[in-house]
């Protein structure tokens, strides 16, 4: 498959995905970029580390910006604080080449992904739609 076809396929997947599916895809991408950053740190590839962590920062920012405070204000406040903490730890990981900080963020992202995946599954099976806020 050519790169153009892959890009069109990916655009179509996002355009037709439900909000829960997009949310899980964002977590999957952040985790994948975390793996790339971790490998780049181990290989001494500073530029690749920076690109991967930059992508992680963008995804965490997107997760925070899509919170729906009208539907779940307390949850959103807690998630905002967590996302800000994750961004802080990513900046430490990038600036200080700190694998432990990156591993910590990865652990939180995996846990959040699993939690949201369960919520999405419950919402889909109960026919009430996607969860109220990522």
C-alpha positions in Angstrom: 0.0 0.0 0.0 1.4 3.4 -0.9 1.9 6.2 1.7 -1.0 8.2 0.1 -3.4 5.3 0.5 -2.3 4.7 4.1 -2.8 8.4 4.8 -6.3 8.3 3.3 -7.2 5.1 5.2 -6.0 6.7 8.5 -8.0 9.9 7.8 -11.1 7.8 7.1 -10.6 5.8 10.3 -10.5 9.0 12.4 -13.4 10.7 10.5 -15.7 7.7 11.1 -14.5 6.7 14.6 -16.7 7.3 17.6 -15.3 9.5 20.4 -14.3 6.5 22.5 -12.4 5.0 19.6 -10.5 8.3 19.0 -9.7 8.6 22.7 -8.2 5.1 22.8 -6.3 5.8 19.6 -4.8 8.9 21.2 -3.6 6.9 24.2 -2.2 4.2 21.9 -0.3 6.9 19.9 1.1 8.5 23.0 2.2 5.2 24.4 3.8 4.3 21.0 5.7 7.6 20.9 6.8 7.0 24.5 8.3 3.7 23.4 10.0 5.5 20.6 11.4 8.1 22.9 12.6 5.5 25.4 14.4 3.7 22.6 15.9 6.9 21.3 17.2 7.7 24.8 18.8 4.3 25.0 20.4 4.7 21.5 21.6 8.3 22.3 19.4 9.7 19.5 18.6 13.0 21.0 16.7 14.5 18.1 14.4 11.5 17.8 13.8 11.6 21.5 12.8 15.2 21.2 10.4 14.5 18.3 8.7 11.6 20.1 8.3 13.5 23.4 7.0 16.5 21.5 4.3 14.3 20.0 3.5 12.9 23.4 3.2 16.5 24.8 0.9 17.4 21.9 -1.4 14.4 22.6 -1.5 15.0 26.3 -2.4 18.7 25.5 -5.2 17.4 23.2 -6.5 15.1 25.8 -6.7 18.0 28.3 -8.3 20.4 25.8 -11.1 18.0 25.0 -12.3 17.5 28.6 -16.0 18.4 29.0 -16.2 20.2 32.3 -20.0 20.6 32.0 -20.6 16.9 32.2 -18.0 15.9 34.8 -16.4 18.9 36.5 -14.6 17.1 39.3 -13.3 14.3 37.0 -12.1 17.0 34.6 -10.3 18.9 37.3 -8.5 15.8 38.5 -7.6 14.8 34.9 -6.3 18.4 34.2 -4.0 18.1 37.2 -2.8 14.7 36.1 -2.2 15.8 32.5 -0.3 18.9 33.7 1.8 16.6 35.9 2.5 14.3 32.9 3.6 17.3 30.8 5.9 18.4 33.5 7.5 14.9 33.8 7.8 14.7 30.0 9.7 18.0 30.0 12.0 16.6 32.7 12.5 13.5 30.6 13.4 15.5 27.6 15.6 18.1 29.3 17.5 15.8 31.6 17.4 12.7 29.4 15.6 11.0 32.3 14.4 7.5 31.5 12.7 7.2 34.9 10.5 10.2 34.3 9.5 8.9 30.8 8.8 5.4 32.3 6.6 7.1 34.9 4.6 8.9 32.2 4.3 5.6 30.2 2.9 3.8 33.3 0.2 6.5 33.8 -0.7 6.5 30.1 -1.1 2.7 30.1 -3.3 2.8 33.2 -5.4 5.6 31.8 -5.8 3.8 28.5 -6.9 0.7 30.2 -9.4 2.5 32.3 -10.9 4.5 29.4 -11.0 1.3 27.3 -13.1 -0.3 30.0 -15.4 2.7 30.1 -15.8 2.8 26.4 -16.6 -0.9 26.3 -19.2 -0.5 29.0 -20.7 2.5 27.3 -20.9 0.7 24.0 -22.5 -2.4 25.5 -25.0 -0.4 27.5 -26.0 1.6 24.3 -25.5 4.9 26.1 -22.8 6.3 23.8 -19.3 7.2 24.6 -18.1 8.3 28.0 -18.8 11.9 28.9 -15.2 13.3 29.1 -11.7 11.9 28.3 
